[in-house]
Amino acid sequence: MVEKADRIRVKLQDDAPGTLHDAKVIGTDQETDLAVIKIDSSKGLPTAKLGNSDSMQVGDWVLAIGSPFGLQETVTAGIVSAKGRNIVPNRQFQSFIQTDAAINPGNSGGPLVNMNGEVIGINTAILTDTNAYAGVGFALPSNTIVQVYNQLIGPEHRVSRGSIGILFNAQENPAITRVYGAGSGVTVSDVTPGSPAEQGGLKIGDTIVSVDGKAVKNGDELVSDIASRKPGSKVTIGFIRNGKKQDAQITVADRAKLYAARLGDEEQNAEDTGPKESKLGLTVRALSQDMASRLDVPAGKGVIVQDVKSGSFAEDVGISRGDVILEVNKQRGGIQPHNFEPEERTGRRLPGAATGRRKAGRHHLPGRYTSVTWGACTVGTGVVHRIRR
C-alpha cells in the first residue's frame, strides 16, 4: 500500500466527508509486509487494544472487521481454524492465523478481534479460486505485529533480525537425520561463505540440536530463536557431527546485511550466459562473473534459474526464479546450462547420473535447497530445504 507511493492520505471513520489526513511513512518491513504510518491530528484519537495472539486456540471465536467490496463497517464472525499457516513462499516470517470468518477484497488491513474486543491479527489474505470468500482466510498475528512495530518506531526505523548463515531442510527428513547420526534437530544442508556459522566451524551434515542449551526440535524453532537475537550477541550452538555432540560459539549477524546481495535483472549478452530451457520446466543460464561475485559463489561453478514454467515439475518441488544451482549429487564442479537439457538431446550425463539420482543444491535469494530429477533419472524427493536465518 505504501511502496513507491507519492502521497499517502488517511480517512478516519468519524471525519466529515472529504476530510483526509496526510500521512508519513515511519518504517516498512518487507518480510512481514507491514508498514507504520503517522498522521497529525488536533484531536485525540481512539485506539484498539492489542491482544495476545499466542493465547488464541483453534476453535476460539473471532470477528473480522473491514470494508469488503466497499461496504464499510462490515463485521463477520468465525473461529480460529488453524495457527502457524505458512502460505507465502520464501516469506518465513509470515506465519498466519487461519480463520473461517468471511474475508473478502476490502478486508485487507482490517482487524481480527477476539471476544474481548482485542486485536489478535491483521486480515491479510484469502485462499480462493473465485477472488471471493471461500471459508479460508488468513491474518497476521498481533504478536508478530508488535515485534515489528516496536522496531519500526525505533531510532533506525527498521527491523533487525539475527542470523547465523545456514541452509537447512524446512521439513526435516527422518532418513536424512538418521544418515547424519541424529534422532532430531535441524540438519545443515549448506553454510553461507563468510557467515558466522562458517566462522564458528559448522559444516554441511551437522545437526543442530540446541541453542544456548535449549533443545531445538525443528527449523521453525531455530529461526524464531536466532531471528529474535540482537546482531553481535553470542550464542552457543549444540550440534551432532558423526554421532558426537559438540558445541560452537557463534556471533549472531544481522540477517539483512548477511544476505544483502539480491538477484538483479541484468541483461546477459554473452552467448554462454543465455537462458537454456529444460524438461523440468525451468530456464537456466550461467552465472556471470559479476553475479557470482555478488552472491559469493565461484564463477563458472553454477547456473541461475531464469524462469520457472507454471504447473511444471520444477514449480511443484519449489524451485523459484533466482535460485542458483551449485551442486549435483554432492559434486559442485562445473554445473552448466547444458546439464539441464534433456539427455537424449545433449548426450551428456550429470555427475552421478549412473545411480539414477540427481541432487541439486541451490542458493536461493532468500535461500533454499532442494532435490530434483529430470530425464530418465529420479528428479527429486519432493523434500524442500530452505535457508532459515
C-alpha positions, 0 to 999 in steps of 0.5 A, a space after each residue: 500500500 505504501 511502496 513507491 507511493 507519492 502521497 499517502 492520505 488517511 480517512 478516519 471513520 468519524 471525519 466529515 466527508 472529504 476530510 483526509 489526513 496526510 500521512 508519513 511513512 515511519 518504517 516498512 518491513 518487507 518480510 512481514 509486509 507491514 508498514 507504520 504510518 503517522 498522521 497529525 491530528 488536533 484531536 485525540 484519537 481512539 485506539 484498539 487494544 492489542 491482544 495476545 495472539 499466542 493465547 488464541 486456540 483453534 476453535 476460539 471465536 473471532 470477528 473480522 472487521 473491514 470494508 469488503 467490496 466497499 461496504 464499510 463497517 462490515 463485521 463477520 464472525 468465525 473461529 480460529 481454524 488453524 495457527 502457524 499457516 505458512 502460505 507465502 513462499 520464501 516469506 518465513 516470517 509470515 506465519 498466519 492465523 487461519 480463520 473461517 470468518 468471511 474475508 473478502 477484497 476490502 478486508 485487507 488491513 482490517 482487524 481480527 478481534 477476539 471476544 474481548 474486543 482485542 486485536 489478535 491479527 491483521 486480515 491479510 489474505 484469502 485462499 480462493 479460486 473465485 477472488 471471493 470468500 471461500 471459508 479460508 482466510 488468513 491474518 497476521 498475528 498481533 504478536 508478530 505485529 508488535 515485534 515489528 512495530 516496536 522496531 519500526 518506531 525505533 531510532 533506525 526505523 527498521 527491523 533487525 533480525 539475527 542470523 547465523 548463515 545456514 541452509 537447512 531442510 524446512 521439513 526435516 527428513 527422518 532418513 536424512 537425520 538418521 544418515 547424519 547420526 541424529 534422532 532430531 534437530 535441524 540438519 545443515 544442508 549448506 553454510 553461507 561463505 563468510 557467515 558466522 556459522 562458517 566462522 564458528 566451524 559448522 559444516 554441511 551434515 551437522 545437526 543442530 540440536 540446541 541453542 544456548 542449551 535449549 533443545 531445538 526440535 525443528 527449523 521453525 524453532 531455530 529461526 524464531 530463536 536466532 531471528 529474535 537475537 540482537 546482531 553481535 550477541 553470542 550464542 552457543 550452538 549444540 550440534 551432532 557431527 558423526 554421532 558426537 555432540 559438540 558445541 560452537 560459539 557463534 556471533 549472531 549477524 544481522 540477517 539483512 546485511 548477511 544476505 544483502 546481495 539480491 538477484 538483479 535483472 541484468 541483461 546477459 549478452 554473452 552467448 554462454 550466459 543465455 537462458 537454456 530451457 529444460 524438461 523440468 520446466 525451468 530456464 537456466 543460464 550461467 552465472 556471470 562473473 559479476 553475479 557470482 561475485 555478488 552472491 559469493 559463489 565461484 564463477 563458472 561453478 553454477 547456473 541461475 534459474 531464469 524462469 520457472 514454467 507454471 504447473 511444471 515439475 520444477 514449480 511443484 518441488 519449489 524451485 523459484 526464479 533466482 535460485 542458483 544451482 551449485 551442486 549435483 549429487 554432492 559434486 559442485 564442479 562445473 554445473 552448466 546450462 547444458 546439464 539441464 537439457 534433456 539427455 537424449 538431446 545433449 548426450 551428456 550425463 550429470 555427475 552421478 547420473 549412473 545411480 539414477 539420482 540427481 541432487 541439486 543444491 541451490 542458493 536461493 535469494 532468500 535461500 533454499 535447497 532442494 532435490 530434483 530429477 529430470 530425464 530418465 533419472 529420479 528428479 527429486 524427493 519432493 523434500 524442500 530445504 530452505 535457508 532459515 536465518 
